Amino acid sequence: MSRFTITINALLLSLLAALHPGRAEESPTYEQLLKIDVHSHVFEDFPALNDLFRRINMRTVNICVPAGDGHLEQMHRAANELSRKYPELYPCIATFDLRRHDRPDYAEKVIAWLDGQFALGAVGVKIWKEVGMEIKDRDGKFVLPDDPRFDPIYAHLAKVGKPLHAHLAEPIDAWLPLDPASPYFSYYSKRPEWHFHGKAGVPSHADLIAARDNIMKKHPTLVLIGAHLASLGHDLDAIADRLERFPNFHIEVAARARNLVRHPSDKVRALFLKYPDRIMYGLDSMWKPFMREKPPTDLERRGYLQMLELRYREDFDYYAGQGEMTYTERQVEALHLPRSVLEKFYNGNARRIYKLDAAAKHTAQ
Ligand SMILES: [Zn+2]
């Protein structure tokens, strides 16, 4: 197509938009909309998954985490390989070993490791809830995420323009008695180590949220993404308060639509409309063959793909659809976000915040 034809087409399109106001805001179809899931953990070259992503117009930001289970290097090798082979489909986020924080050269070593990952194309850095909820100093005290020993690392990320993707704290439910009505009942029933209710000497939810706020106070140019609705899914006002106070704070919704559907839909919609540049889509699926004793079977692979396809579609119906719907067995009113907001939520913000377009070119070279 010549440049002339493109210009004429653009003119015709703007003429059409002027004749039919509102047309530009018509909802995109599921396949039309480029969707970037900013929160996956996929560590296998998995052709059927690539095919699914291409068919439904999905990409993912592939996150290395956790760092403390002994697979740090193996996990990064798999993520680097995927982002090198399919730079658009699997841009990756690196992580670092949080357990050696008491070594004198700790920050220096971590920075060198992360710089190596950036050279391989990593678009950001993940920090996980183990800081604040699991890792302790020699004196038995929990290490908090705003510990000064991490400051040189945060300052470095701010300097080189890499965002910190922060899953810090947990939903408030982790500090409340186990409740079958909670969306996290099953998780905390099976994972009591993360259920802090009734435990002595542990940080409170407020302590951990304050520690994260403090990172942003100390490093105002650091771009921070609060994973999982920033662990504030129970309180949309608390999220808005932080989006107001910290201009470099963003959130993603991975694994927390189950919180959103418990709020009135008009209140959730208002949050998206007020902060369209600050909220990103994510699901938080996990495919870690290296953690298994035996390689996954084809049946298991198919099961994973089916789950993904269902969940991606159900999420889209909630954010983009209209009217009453069933979301994980709850009746809710779909958000029916305007097209311009959906575009930012599903791809524009991720492309800008993680600089994905530049990263895809860099990794492909
Ligand atoms: Zn995750």
Boltz pocket constraint, residues with backbone or C-beta under 6 A from the ligand:
constraints:
  - pocket:
      binder: B
      contacts: [[A, 39], [A, 41], [A, 284], [A, 285]]
      max_distance: 6.0
